[in-house]
Amino acid sequence: MRARVFEAGLWVAATSVVAFLLLPVVAIFARVPLSDLVSQLSSEVVRDALRVTVKTNVVALAFVLVLGTPTAYLIATRSFRGRALVLTLIELPLVLPPAVAGIGLLAAFGRLGLLGGTLDFFGLRVGLGTQAAVVLAVMFVAGPFYVRPAIAAFEAVDPTLLGAARTLGAGPGRTFFRVALPLAAGGLGAGAALAFARGLGEFGATIMFAGSLQGVTQTLSLAIYQEFDLDFDSALAISALLVLVSGILLLSVKLILGWRSTYTSLIPFARSPSTSS
């Protein structure tokens, strides 16, 4: 009897949580018919916001991948003093309030910031009304969503495989590109998808650092904020688009991680004497 009551309690709690999390998402699609949803997404505001969002997020993700991947590999494969502090600094943007992130970016890269004068000297304008500011904001808030999983992915690579590659004459660079990267590809792909999804929804730091100018710095999230008072149906349509894209990205993360697990389980067979002979 007690076991049944406990089991029922588990199901009630789980059902309540799922319903609570699902209801706002369902409500977005319930308020706007599919035909109206498509027509709302064809408006000039949505097209401009979509273009700015895709452009800035792709550029930001490219920088995150190019700089974050070797950073993650270095941290994962080296032991050094202050490693815990470095990891904490990488993870810090995950918990910072958006307003703090925006103020920090202004203080660092704004015209009167720490690097503002240096950037102006080289002809680089970063700040209010620039897409460069949007890119920096997305990099700051989304970067840790890639770097942290990337560190875990490289840590999961069997170090004996890296050592074997070095023993067979491969240099550090070749070991990284030919051994470490392919083995960590699943985790890296999942982290990239998470970072991209986070970047798509970035709002606070962007509006404080770059502003919200249609066709220039106004992303989809900022367009929702603008359309909330002007055209609620348009805000719902943009929200629905972001829900669909975010859901697809999260599903792709699960598929990537599932592929990684399958691939990892096959590695011992690939290294067995029977397959290598």
Summary of the structure (lengths in Angstrom):
residues: 277
radius of gyration: 22.7
end to end distance: 59.5
largest distance: 76.0
contacts: 850
relative contact order: 0.13
helix: 82%
strand: 0%
